[in-house]
Amino acid sequence: MPSRDWNKTWDRGYEWSQGGDEWTGQAEYCGQPYEAWKQSILDTFAAPYLTPQSVALEVAPGRGRWTEFLVRHAAKLHLFDLNPSCIEACRQRFADDDHVTFCVNDGASLPGAEDEAVDFVWSYDSFVHMEADTIAAYLGEFARVLRPGGRAVIHHAGRRHAMLPLGFLIRYGSLPRYLYKLLSMKRDTMGWPDGKRSVVSRQLFASLALKAGLEVECQVDSWGDKGQFDCKRFNDVVTVMKKSAASRG
Ligand SMILES: C[S@@+](CC[C@H](N)C(=O)[O-])C[C@H]1O[C@@H](n2cnc3c(N)ncnc32)[C@H](O)[C@@H]1O
């Protein structure tokens, strides 16, 4: 299972050959050019929630693949990543941008982020590797730091909900892991791997968001005027959440 410890591997063996832009598989799966697919995500899930006055926060930016856009569209941007080398790479990449802050965190909390001071929380291609306990901790933090009316957009795993209790199989080597992949994915994905998706379903994510006090506005796995763009390669989901005015503390 992709534990917090496993997620430290992004600091160790991974090459980051193109700073994250090497992950073109989701675009290929839906038959779209990578750049168009990437832009469609930003146009659909980030741009509508940002104004030039926005305070944004990104969890797990890696080398800054999505950060590049957020930096240009927010008045302030706070970056949190578990791995020091990722934060260091972002610090160098965005060295000229005085409105960005950088923090190596514990993989579950947002130290230094003020209560009700953030308009927009973003994370793509990172929560897919986080297990439910980590996600629950972050959702509690999002509910704390978001202003009433603020949004959080998170891309995460979407295994079959009914199969979550069998998730322990993942720990027992390649054959049980393969069996679990077959049982927990809605359609066969590309070959053997399951993209190291965590044992999380769309429904589990929504229930954790509700428990944290966030309203789930939508959960989608395709977008675009013809639904031509998607994140279905490994059955992922994008969840858009809102902190409602009623949740003001
Ligand atoms: C697959 S990379 C994706 C990076 C970036 N979001 C992108 O799409 O290019 C996963 C990132 O998540 C970070 N990460 C993993 N678990 C984390 C956690 N619990 N808290 C914060 N960052 C985490 C890793 O350090 C790495 O930067």
The ligand as a Gaussian input file, in Angstrom:
#p B3LYP/6-31G(d) Opt

LIG

0 1
 C        3.291000      11.397000      -8.279000
 S        4.003000      12.813000      -7.553000
 C        2.924000      14.089000      -8.197000
 C        3.499000      15.465000      -8.110000
 C        2.620000      16.556000      -8.714000
 N        1.340000      16.651000      -8.032000
 C        2.421000      16.323000     -10.188000
 O        1.319000      15.937000     -10.599000
 O        3.368000      16.520000     -10.953000
 C        3.491000      12.640000      -5.875000
 C        3.874000      13.816000      -4.998000
 O        3.182000      13.702000      -3.763000
 C        4.057000      14.005000      -2.689000
 N        3.450000      13.358000      -1.520000
 C        3.160000      12.063000      -1.385000
 N        2.526000      11.834000      -0.241000
 C        2.403000      13.035000       0.371000
 C        1.802000      13.473000       1.576000
 N        1.219000      12.603000       2.414000
 N        1.823000      14.781000       1.862000
 C        2.430000      15.671000       1.052000
 N        3.024000      15.316000      -0.115000
 C        2.999000      14.019000      -0.452000
 C        5.381000      13.467000      -3.173000
 O        6.454000      14.005000      -2.471000
 C        5.342000      13.900000      -4.630000
 O        5.750000      15.244000      -4.744000

